[in-house]
Amino acid sequence: MNKILIANADSVMRLLYQEELTLEGYGVITAGDCEGLMETIAQHSPDLIILYIKMGAVNVLNTLQEIRNASYDMPVILSTGYQPSTTIQNILQLIEKSHEIWLPELD
């Protein structure tokens, strides 16, 4: 069974993801913040991480870099409530510049 780690400060969104993904047959692990997230990843070895881009005062980009440093091949989906595609493009450019992470071009 594939395991998915959902890291989202919003408990309602965590529960929604958890219920939907469990119904689809995935094992789901949840985290409400980035504190201890690396330990959770090491303990559960998820196949995918869904990481909400805004997790309180924590810089999620630093957390993403920690994940990349520990396991570069770990697939991570950045989840956001931002709507306009230009805002998402700006976020991706910020990630690329501040952490030197390769990102595919968006069409």
C-alpha positions, 0 to 999 in steps of 0.5 A: 500500500502506498503511503502519503504524508499530509502536512497541513496546519488546517485540521479540516483540510488534513481530514478531507485529504485523509478521508479521500485518499483512504477511500482510494486505498492509500495509507495516510499519515498526517502532520499539523505542522513542520515541527518533527516532520523530518522524524515523521518522514524517517519513521513512516517512509511515505511514498509521497508528501503533500506539503501545504505552502503556509504552515504558521510562522515556519518557512515551508521552503526551508522544510522542503529543502530539508526534505530534498537534502534527506531524500532528493527523489522524494516526491513532494506536492506543494499545496496552496490556497492561492488561486491566480496562476501568476501567484503560483508562478511567483511562488515557484520562481521564489522556490527556485531562486531561494533554494536552487531547486530545479523546477519544470517549466509551466505551460 
